[in-house]
């Protein structure tokens, strides 16, 4: 099977780069994470690949690769995942 490399950047909806975002080829264990600048590089099958971008506190996004070699993604904040935590110390 032929493979090719797809690169890009992942940022938040306010434009800041997101380091540590999981980037996985859907249906496989082939994945990577973004670097400190939000950049990634991943090997994908020549056809029919879909990339899944996931990060805590942000909505998961799926992007079909198609013929693209550069895919930049903006992840939206997922307010349903963010909740308040109260820590109570008893002495």
Steps between C-alpha positions, in 0.01 A plus 500: 500500500629842403540754778560874501566767760248759612611801704326796658431705810233471767380812679222599737200699380674819620807428283749372757702186408406188696789273607423137590193451278442135401497449122394150394416337166141384559463124539872442563749531783716730283524832680713788622473808721559865416824668607538822703402708193188292429664339196468133403614260231334162445519220244162414343380248238502632142119510491198490727663633818326707767692679776350529849617794715426479875606700804358532853261795526449526123254333264640207301524574129525263203648616169507302176848511350410459132785633285613760755857498633449795739211499747469780758229452762335730756345320797201656673477513878264234638325670791309182587827329598617783720351492847580656831688294756480589869765364736418510870770438758400371840750539779 
